[in-house]
Amino acid sequence: MKRWQATGVALAVLWLFVRGVQFTARNLAQEFLIGLALGLPTAYVFREFFTGRVNLVRLARTVPYAVLYIAVFLWELLTANFDVARRVVDPRLPIEPRVVTVPLRVERDIAITTIANSITLTPGTLTMDYDDDQNALYVHAMAATTDDDVLDPIRTWEDYALVIFDEELKPGDPVPERDAENGGESGGE
């Protein structure tokens, strides 16, 4: 399947969510066909952006990780909302701001951006900066007693992002050491 065709189908699925279709077979089928009628021509017009073919095996392997990423993100979003709300309502709860350096295993710009945005979208945390030389994010946390309070959910997201974005490292691999002076991985050239 060509990428523009897969994009057209993805736009048709997106159409179902935008329209807020009732879960009946007839409504889903009708709206999906409307989505295809809109999505495929749109994707065809912009096909130059979607060159190449879609590896369906790789896609089938990454979809569960994408679903898990979204589920874990939504859970963190929900719990962080309650935590921030509790701290706002009850001033006795501690606010212990801290900036944590988060060295990353992901290397691709889209993976780094996805994780940085997930951090910023979660109440109580903010991605302040990205250090390209160290491949690290600087994260401000509103209430974290230890660095691990901030790092644990990010490492979970990163494990899924390693698979989703087809990175070289695999989930569970340690963060590579970086040489601060030359910006590369340590171990010499």
C-alpha positions in Angstrom: 0.0 0.0 0.0 1.4 3.4 -0.9 1.8 6.0 1.9 -0.7 8.4 0.4 -3.3 5.7 0.3 -2.7 4.8 4.0 -2.9 8.5 4.8 -6.2 8.7 3.0 -7.5 5.8 5.1 -6.2 7.4 8.3 -8.0 10.6 7.4 -11.2 8.6 6.9 -10.8 7.1 10.4 -10.1 10.6 11.8 -13.3 11.7 10.1 -15.2 9.2 12.2 -13.9 10.8 15.4 -14.5 14.4 14.2 -18.0 13.6 13.2 -18.8 11.9 16.5 -20.6 9.0 14.8 -23.0 6.8 16.7 -21.8 3.2 17.0 -24.1 1.5 14.6 -22.8 -0.5 11.7 -24.7 1.6 9.2 -23.6 5.0 10.5 -20.0 3.8 10.8 -20.0 2.5 7.2 -21.7 5.6 5.8 -19.4 8.1 7.6 -16.3 6.0 6.8 -17.2 6.1 3.1 -17.7 9.9 3.3 -14.3 10.0 5.1 -12.7 8.0 2.3 -14.3 10.2 -0.3 -12.7 13.2 1.4 -9.5 11.7 2.7 -8.2 9.8 -0.4 -8.4 12.8 -2.8 -6.9 15.0 -0.2 -4.0 12.6 0.4 -3.6 12.1 -3.4 -3.2 15.9 -3.9 -0.5 15.9 -1.2 1.0 12.6 -2.3 4.5 14.2 -2.8 4.8 14.4 1.0 4.0 10.7 1.3 6.5 9.0 -0.9 7.3 5.3 -0.7 5.3 2.4 0.6 3.9 1.5 4.0 5.4 -1.6 5.6 2.2 -3.2 6.9 4.1 -5.6 9.2 5.9 -2.7 10.9 2.6 -0.8 11.1 0.9 -3.8 12.7 3.8 -4.1 15.2 3.7 -0.4 16.2 0.0 0.1 16.5 -0.2 -1.7 19.9 2.6 0.5 21.2 0.9 3.6 20.0 -2.3 2.6 21.8 -0.2 1.8 25.0 1.5 5.2 24.7 -1.8 7.0 24.4 -3.3 5.0 27.3 -0.3 5.7 29.6 -0.3 9.3 28.6 -4.1 9.7 29.4 -3.6 8.0 32.8 -0.7 10.4 33.6 -2.8 13.3 32.4 -5.8 12.3 34.6 -3.7 11.6 37.7 -1.7 14.8 37.2 -4.9 16.9 36.9 -6.2 15.6 40.2 -2.8 16.1 41.9 -2.5 19.7 40.7 -6.2 20.4 41.6 -5.6 19.0 45.1 -2.5 21.2 45.6 -4.4 24.3 44.5 -7.4 23.6 46.7 -5.3 22.5 49.8 -2.4 25.0 50.3 -1.0 22.7 53.0 0.1 20.2 50.3 3.7 20.8 49.4 4.8 22.4 46.2 8.4 21.4 45.7 9.5 22.8 42.3 12.5 21.2 40.7 14.2 21.1 37.3 15.2 17.6 36.2 17.6 16.7 33.4 16.1 13.9 31.4 18.7 12.2 29.1 16.9 10.5 26.2 17.3 7.3 24.3 15.2 8.4 21.4 17.1 10.3 18.7 14.6 11.3 16.0 13.2 14.8 16.1 9.6 13.5 15.9 10.1 11.2 18.9 11.8 13.9 21.0 9.0 16.3 20.1 6.3 13.8 21.0 7.8 13.1 24.4 8.5 16.8 25.1 4.9 17.7 24.2 3.6 14.9 26.3 5.5 16.3 29.3 4.3 19.8 28.7 0.6 18.7 28.2 0.7 17.0 31.6 -0.3 19.4 34.3 2.5 20.2 36.8 5.3 19.6 34.3 6.8 21.7 31.6 9.6 20.9 29.1 11.8 24.0 29.4 14.6 23.2 26.9 16.3 20.5 24.8 20.1 20.1 24.8 21.1 18.7 21.4 24.7 18.0 22.5 23.5 15.9 25.5 20.2 14.7 23.8 18.4 15.7 27.0 15.3 17.5 28.0 15.1 19.9 30.9 11.8 19.4 32.7 10.3 21.7 35.4 8.1 19.8 37.8 5.8 21.6 40.2 5.9 19.0 42.9 8.5 16.3 42.7 10.3 15.0 45.8 12.8 13.0 43.7 14.0 13.0 40.1 12.5 9.5 39.7 9.0 11.0 40.3 9.6 12.9 37.0 11.7 10.3 35.2 9.5 7.2 35.6 6.5 8.2 33.4 8.9 9.7 30.8 10.8 6.4 30.6 7.6 4.5 30.1 6.6 6.9 27.2 10.1 6.6 25.8 10.0 2.8 25.8 6.9 2.9 23.6 8.4 5.7 21.4 11.5 3.6 20.7 9.2 1.1 19.0 6.7 3.6 17.4 9.4 5.7 15.8 11.7 2.7 14.8 14.7 3.9 16.9 17.9 1.9 17.1 17.7 1.3 20.8 15.0 -1.0 22.2 12.8 -0.6 25.3 14.7 -1.3 28.5 18.1 -0.3 27.0 20.1 2.1 29.1 20.5 5.7 28.2 23.8 6.1 26.2 26.5 8.1 27.9 27.3 11.3 26.1 30.6 13.2 26.0 29.8 16.8 27.0 32.8 18.3 25.2 32.2 17.1 21.6 28.4 16.4 21.9 28.8 12.8 20.7 28.5 9.5 22.5 31.4 8.7 24.7 33.8 6.0 23.7 35.9 7.9 21.2 35.7 8.3 17.5 
